[in-house]
Amino acid sequence: SHIQRSRGQNAVATAAYISASKLVYKTIDPESGEKISITYDFTKKQGVVFSKIFVPEGFEDVVWLQDREQLWNVAEVREKRENSRTAAQIEFSLPKEVSQAENIRLVEEYVQKNIVSRGIVCDVNIHYDNPDNPHVHIQYLTRRLEQLINNEVVLAKTKDRDLESTKFLYFARDQCEIEINKVYEEVGLPFRVTAKSFKELGLDQEPTHHKGPAHYMKATELEAKNKEIIAENSKKIYENPEIVFGRISYTKPVFTKEDIVIALSDALMAHLVSKGSNIIQEQEAIRAFGKGLVQEQDSSEDAPKSVSNNPAASADNNPAIEHLNKEYGEEFLRLYNQLLVSDKIELMDQKDLMGRMLYSLKSRVNLEHRYGICYRGVK
């Protein structure tokens, strides 16, 4: 995406947001023509675990490139038109199954290989504000650097149109898929990600919206929109629970009962967030509820299939758990058992390292048999 003046955006504000810092934007008042300063203070934002400006080889000693406030003010001054694109951004989720150190290494390699190597400066920030959704913001210049005869370093007269093209954005997205899957392979995890959208995957689901700097002070409005999307996705899953398999399998070639529980539990979240609750806390509560059901059923083949013995139900008298037990427990259990006997999945021959049974989509298994593909731990 691009930082566009026509939308009321500026590169200093977005840089302040993604780095959780306080930056001053120096500009000209369009009405009075006077110089003004606007301060953007996002220092209260939590979860930024990595923040670094990457500079192309040969420009490491240029001081203003390493100064975030100066860098993005220069980018703003360089663009003259009212509808200018003063910077561009790439954002993508990082694998939560690996360490922060592994994700930092992944991002550094991705940035150097795909952007900095083209002579472009990048402002890179990794967010862990939500443990279930670590992600990276990469904000970069739309012009290469140029060294004048007097050795002064400036932004080039012409923009790098390749970096602004849709083709590059698709390339960057595909490279993201490659790099993340490479990390999964290196650490021995069977997970995989795809750069394809829900629509491209044929899933009848809509993605939620990420809260960026423009929405930081309008969190209530954005949260309301996301609740609507969550509720609509939830309704679709209740009508056709096998959608859950699509959401799981496009990142995991094989999956466990717990994976099914988590995906189904997340669908139930809509019934809680509509009550104005804390989304993240409630999500953890309903996931614990779902896992409790699985533990109860797996503990004894003769155990009654009821929510009454759910070990999560008595944990700290959690109101979300009580709410689920009273209103949605039996419905959750019905959907879960329906998914376990679905003819779309197949029980694999081997278990994972924790001794859990593994499942896979029959369509994927048939494809593997046809082409001789074998996933780690799966015959």
N, C-alpha and C positions, 0 to 999 in steps of 0.2 A: 504494500500500500504506500501511498505518498502523503507527505505533509503539504497541504494545499492552502494557500492564503484565501482562496475563494470560499473555503469552508470555515474561515475564521481560525485556522490553525497556524502555529508557528513552531519552528524546530527547537527553540529554547524551551518552550512549555513542555513539549513531549519528552525532551531530554531530561528535564527536571523530574518528570513523572517516572520514567523508566529507571532512573538512577536513585530515586527517592532523595533528591537533593534540593537545595535552594539556589535558584539561578535568577539572574536579573536580565530581562529582555530590554535592550536599548533600541528605540525606534522613533519615528516621527509621527506626531499627532496629525492625522489627515485633515482635520478641520483647522487647527491653529498653525500648523507647520512647525511647531516647537518640538524640541527634543524631549522625550519622556522616557521614564524607566518603569517597567512593570515587573514586579517580583512574583515568582512562582515558587511556593514553598511546599514541598511534598516530603519533608523530613520526618513526618509522623507515619509515613507509609512503612509497613513492616515487610520483612521477607526478602530483601535484596541481598543475596549471598555472594555475588560476584559482580564487579563493576570495573570495566577497563576500556580505554580508548586504544584501538589498534591502528597503527600508522604504517604505511607502505615502507618497504626497504629504501634506505637513503634519506628518509625524512624524520628519523627517530629523534634528532636533536632540535627540531623546530618546536620551540616552547609553546606557541599558541595552539598548536594541534593537540597538545596534551591538556589544555585548559578547557574543560567542557563548556563553561559559560562563553569564553571567547570564541571557541570553535563554532558554536551554533549561531552566535551573533554575526560572525563573518559570513556564514552561509546565508543568513537572512539578508544582510546588506548586499551580497553579490547578486541577488535576484531583484530585478527592477519592476517587473510587471505585477499588477494586482492579483492575477490568477496564477502566479508562479508556484512551482513545486520546489520547495526549499530543501527538502530531504526526502528520503524514502525509508521504509521500515519492513523488516521481515520478523515475524513472530511465529514460534512453533513450540509445541509441548515437548518436554524431555522425558525419557523413561524413568518412572518413579521406582522401578525395581533395582536400579543401580545406585551407587553412591554419588554424593555431590561431586567428589573428585573426578569420577568417571564422566559425569555430565559436563563438568568444566572442561575437561580434556576434549570431549566430543565437540563442544561449541568452539573452542580455540582452533581446532583443526578445520572445522567447517568454515569459519570466518576467514582464516588464512588462505585456504584452498580456493574458495569460491568468490570472495570479494576483495580482500586486501591484496591478493596477488594481481588484481586488475588495476592496482594503483589507487584504490579508494579507501578513505578513512572511515572506520566503523566505531560506533559507540555501543558497547555490548554489555548487557545487564541480565543476570539470571535471577529469577524470582522463585522463592520457595514459600510464598505467603500462604499457599494452600498445599499441604504435603501430598495431596492426591493429584495435584496439577502443577508440578514444577515446569517452568517454561522460560524461554529466552526472548528478549527484545533486542533486535539488531537495528540500530538507526545509522544510516550511512549517507555520505555526501553524494550528490548527483553529478558532481564535477571532479575530474582528476586534479592533482596538484601540478603546479607549473613553477619552475625556478627561473627567475629573471636574470638578466646580465649582472645585476648588482647582488645576486644571490638571494634576493628576497623571494620567499615562497608565497604564492597566491593561488587562488582557484582559477582553473583554466577558463578561457573565453567561451569555449563550447562545452555543452553538456555531453555526458556519456549516454547517448540515446539507447545503447544496448541495455544498460542497467535499468532504464525506465520502461523497457518493453515488456509486454505480456509474456513473450517467449522466455525472458530471463526469470520472471517470477515463477513460471512453470518449471524451469530448470532448477531454480533454488529449492522449490518444493520437492522435486524428485531427488535432489542431492540430500535433502534432509532425511527422506525415507531411507536412502542408501546408508548414510552415516549412522543412523539410529539402529538399523538392523545389523550393521557391522558390530556395534557395541554389544548388542544382545548375543551375537554369535561368539564374540571374544570371551564374554563372561559365562558362556555355557547355558544361557536361558533360551527356552523354546519360543519365546514371544516374537512377534513380528508386527511392524506398523505398515500402514499404507498411506500414501499421499492423496488417495482418492477421497472424494466427498461422499456423504451418505447417498446422495443422488447417483453418483457414478457407481456406487456399490449396489444400487438397487434397493436400499433400505428406506422404508417409509418413515423417516425420522428427520427432525429439523435440529440443527445445531443451535446451542444457546449463544448469546452474545457476550464477548469479553468486555470487562470494564476498563476503558482506556482513560487518558487524561481528560478528554472532553466530557466524560461521564463521571469523573471522580467526584464531582460535587453534585451530581444528579443520580446518586446511587439508588435512591428509592425508585425512581422511574425505570432504571435499567433492570433492577431486581424484579419489579412487577412484570416487565416484559418477559424475563427469563422464566418466571413462575408460570406464565401463560404457556410458554413453549414446553416446559417440563410437564405441565398438566396435559397438554395435547399429546405429547409423546407417550405419556403414561396411559392415556385413554386408548391409544393405538395398541399398546402392548397388552392391555387387558382384553381387547377385542381379538388380538392375534399374538399370544405370548411367545410364539416361535420367532418373532422379531428379535428376541433376546439373543438367539443363537447367532444371528447376523452381526449384532453389536459385539459379541465376544470373539467370534471366529476371525474377524478381519484383522485382529491384532494377535490372536493366539491360535496356532494350528491345532493344538490340543488344549483341553481345559478340564477343570475339576468341578465337583458339585459346588464348591465354595465360589467359583467364578460365576456359576449360574445364580447362586444366591445373591451375590453382590449386584449383578445386573438387574435381577428382579427386585431387589430391595431398593435400588436407586429409582425404579419406576414408581414404587410406593411413596417416594419422597413427596410427590405432588400433594398427597393428602395432608402432609404435615406443614409444608411451607405456606400453604394457603391460610394457615392460622397465625401467620406473622412470626414464626419461630426462627431461630438461628439455623440457617440452612446446613452449615457444616456440622454442627453438633447433632442436629436431627438425623443427618445422613449417617453419621457414625452409629447413632442409636439404632436405626432400622437395620443397618448392616449387622450389628451385634445380635439383633433379634433374629434375623434370617439365619445367621451362623448357629445360633442356639437351637433352632429347629432342626438343622442338619445334624448337629451333635446328638440331639435327643433321638432322632430316627436311626442314626448309625450305631448308637450304643446298644440297641437290641432290636433284632428283627421282629420280635413280638411286641415291641413298644407301641402303644396306641398312637395313631396319627392325629395328635391334638396339640394345641398350643399351650395347654395348661401346665405342662412340665418344662417349658422353655427355660433353660438356665439363665437366659438374659433377662427374663421377666422380673426377677427379684433384685437385679443389680441396681443398687443405689436408688430404688424407687423412681427410676427414670420415667417422667411423665410421657415421653415419646413412646417408650416400650408399653406402658399401661394403655396408651391410646391405641397402639397397634393390636394388643391382645384383645381389647374390647371390641374394636370395630373392623379390623382388617386381618387379624391372625388367620382365621379359617380360610379367607379368600386367598391369602398369600400361600398357604399350605396347598390349597387346591391347584393353584397355578404352578407351583413348584413341582408337585407330583405329576402334573400333566406334562411338564417339560421333560421330566426324567424318563417317561415312557414314550416320548415322541419318536416317530419313525424317521425323523430327520437326523438323529444322532446315532453313533455307534460306540459301544464300549471297547476300548483298546485292549490289547493283550497284556500290556505291562502297566505298572504303576509309576508314579513320580518318585522322587528321592525321599519324600515324606510318607510314602506308602499309600498315597491317595489314588483312587481310581481315576483314570483319564478317559475323556470322551473326545470325539471329533465329529464333524459333520460327515454324513455318509457320502455326500457329493465330493468332499475333499479326499476322503479315503479312496473312493473309486478312481479319482484322478491320480492319486499317489501310486496305486496299484498299476494303473495304465502306463505311467511313465517311470516307475521304479523309484519314486521319491521316498525318502525315509527321514523322519524327524528323530532327534535324539530321544532315546527312551521309548520309542514307538516302533513296533515291527511293521 
